[in-house]
Amino acid sequence: KLSFLLRDNESIKREKISMWDYFQNKTSEIQELANSKNIKININLQKDFTIESNIYYIDRLFDNILSNAIFYNNWNNNIFINIRLDY
């Protein structure tokens, strides 16, 4: 869950982030690494939503998740990203 990234903290610069736009950009950034193992990244976002958080923390979280998914995945495979709201 992303709840730890959304907690109130006055000292952290927060901005509104469209999750659809974010994942489109993030997969474009990491696609070269995925291509090196012939891995396809698939995004399933039930509906676009916006969160208010610090982009640095979001990037750290998803860079780690996606790079690990590619690194520990088999060649010629798929990565599925399913994003939904649970509230």
N, C-alpha and C positions, 0 to 999 in steps of 0.2 A: 504494500500500500504506500501511497505517497503522502500519507498524513503527517509523517515526521517532517516533510519538506514544507508543509503548509502552516506550521505552528506560528503563532504570533511572536515576532521578535522585531522590536523597533529599530535595531541597528542594521538589519539586513535590508538591502535595496530589493524591493519586490516589483514585479511587473506582470502584466497580464500576458499569458502565453496560450495561444491556440494549440491544442494538442495535435490536431490534424496537420497544421503547418509545421509544428515542431518535428513530428515523425517523418514527414516528407523530406525536410531538410536533413535530419539526422541520418536517414537511410541513404540519402545522396552522398553524404560525407563518408559513410562507412562502406559504401558499395564496392570500392576498389579492393578493400580487404576481403569482402565476400566473394568477389569475382575471382580472386586468387585461388579459391577452393571450389569454384563453380557452385556457390551457394546462393539461392534466391531468397530475398527477404520479402515476406508477405505481411501487409498491415490490414487488420480488421478493426476498424474503429466504428462502433455502432452508431455514434453520432458525434459530431464535433462538439467539444466543450473547451472552456477556457479555465485555466487555473491561475492563481496569483501566487507567484513564488519567485525565487532568485534563479535566474537562468544558469548560473554557475553550478548550483546544487543539482538541478535537473540534468545538466550535461554530465556531471560526474557520475550520477546514478546510471543513466542510460548508456553512456560510453562504456562503462564497465560491464553492464549486462550484455550489450550487443557484441562487444569485442570477445567476451567469454563465450557467447553463443556461437560465434564464428570459429574461434580457436579450438573449442572442444567438440565441434561438430564434425561429422564425416564429410568427405568430398562429395560433390554432386547431390546436395541435400537442400532442404528448405528450413527457414526459420520463420515461425509464425508469431506475430505480435498481435494479441487480442486485447483491446482496450475497451473497458466498459465502466460505467458509473455505478457504484453500489451505494446509493443513498436514497 
